[in-house]
Each structure stands twice: as structure tokens, then as C-alpha cells.
């Protein structure tokens, strides 16, 4: 949500800037006009900034998650995963009326039950 709306906010400047602001801001001579007001260069600059942001955030998040996975791990045990995280995380059952029956049957690789 934040990434999509933030990207739209950045791109919309490159589309809808009407030239009423921007003179002498960030060492820019003249006002800023968007694609719909005759200047495609501002939209190109905004697209480059969104792509740069996406690449940086992806790389930074990948590094952080890899470090977390190496140091403390990010997955719970398979048994906890199957039983659910309600009790380990919250201390009580979220849906006490819902229970999975243990039949002893297992699913094969092609989806059939044994």
C-alpha cells in the first residue's frame, strides 16, 4: 500500500505538474511541468526515481531478511506451523471451535489421499 501509493505520488508529479511551482528549487531553473503540460523530461526523472527506490528497497530488505534468517531464523518448526501460531504467539486459541481432525491419512504428490 505505501509503496504503490508513494510511487503514484511521485509519478503523478511528472504527469500533472502545471508549471506553477519549482522555480529555483533544487537548482532547477524555471518551473516544473509534467508530461500533460508539455515536458516529458520531468516524468522521465520521476520514473527513474521510482525505479531507483524500488531497487534500493528490494536490495536492502533482501539483505536484512537474509541476516535475520541467518542470525535468529524466520520460520517456526514444522509442528508449530501445522498446529498454528495462536497459542505460541498470542497465548490463546483464536478459533476454539475450529479443529482439524487427525485422520492419519496423508496426501501423495499427485493430490490423492492415502
C-alpha positions in Angstrom: 0.0 0.0 0.0 2.6 2.5 1.0 4.9 1.6 -1.9 2.2 1.7 -4.5 0.7 5.0 -3.3 4.1 6.5 -2.8 5.1 5.6 -6.3 1.9 7.0 -7.7 2.5 10.2 -5.8 6.0 10.6 -7.3 4.8 9.7 -10.8 1.8 12.0 -10.6 4.1 15.0 -10.2 5.7 14.0 -13.5 2.3 13.8 -15.1 0.3 16.7 -13.7 2.8 19.4 -12.7 1.4 22.5 -14.3 4.3 24.9 -14.1 3.1 27.0 -11.1 6.0 26.0 -8.8 9.5 24.8 -8.7 11.5 27.9 -9.9 14.9 27.9 -8.2 14.0 24.7 -6.1 16.8 22.2 -6.1 18.9 24.3 -8.5 16.2 24.0 -11.2 15.8 26.9 -13.5 12.2 27.7 -14.4 9.1 26.0 -13.3 8.3 22.3 -13.3 5.9 21.0 -16.0 4.7 17.4 -16.3 4.0 15.2 -19.3 0.4 16.5 -19.7 1.7 20.1 -19.7 4.4 19.6 -22.4 7.5 18.4 -20.6 8.3 14.7 -20.7 11.7 15.1 -19.0 10.1 15.6 -15.6 8.1 12.4 -16.0 11.3 10.5 -17.0 13.1 11.8 -14.0 10.2 10.7 -11.8 10.2 7.2 -13.4 13.9 6.9 -12.8 13.5 7.9 -9.1 10.7 5.3 -8.6 12.8 2.6 -10.2 15.8 3.5 -8.1 13.7 3.4 -5.0 12.2 0.0 -5.8 15.7 -1.4 -6.5 17.2 0.0 -3.3 14.3 -1.1 -1.1 14.3 -4.6 -2.6 18.1 -5.0 -2.0 18.0 -3.5 1.5 15.1 -5.7 2.5 16.7 -8.8 1.0 19.9 -8.2 3.0 18.0 -7.5 6.2 15.8 -10.6 5.9 18.8 -12.8 5.0 20.7 -11.5 8.1 17.6 -12.2 10.3 17.3 -15.7 8.8 21.0 -16.4 9.5 21.1 -15.0 13.0 17.8 -16.0 14.6 15.8 -17.7 11.8 12.5 -16.6 10.4 10.5 -19.9 10.3 8.8 -21.8 13.1 9.1 -25.5 13.4 7.0 -27.7 11.1 5.0 -28.9 14.0 4.2 -25.4 15.2 3.4 -24.4 11.6 0.8 -27.2 11.3 -0.8 -26.6 14.7 -0.9 -22.9 14.2 0.7 -19.9 15.9 -2.2 -18.8 18.0 -1.0 -20.3 21.3 2.8 -19.7 20.8 2.3 -16.1 19.7 -0.9 -15.0 21.5 -1.3 -17.4 24.4 -4.8 -18.5 23.5 -6.7 -20.2 20.7 -8.1 -17.6 18.1 -10.8 -20.0 16.9 -11.5 -22.5 19.6 -14.5 -24.0 17.8 -12.4 -24.9 14.7 -10.3 -28.0 14.9 -8.6 -30.1 12.2 -9.3 -33.8 12.6 -6.3 -36.0 12.6 -7.2 -38.9 10.3 -3.7 -40.4 9.8 -4.2 -40.1 6.1 -1.6 -38.4 4.0 -1.7 -36.7 0.7 0.5 -38.0 -2.1 2.4 -35.9 -4.6 -0.4 -36.1 -7.2 -3.0 -34.9 -4.7 -4.6 -38.3 -3.9 -5.2 -39.3 -0.3 -3.7 -42.5 1.1 
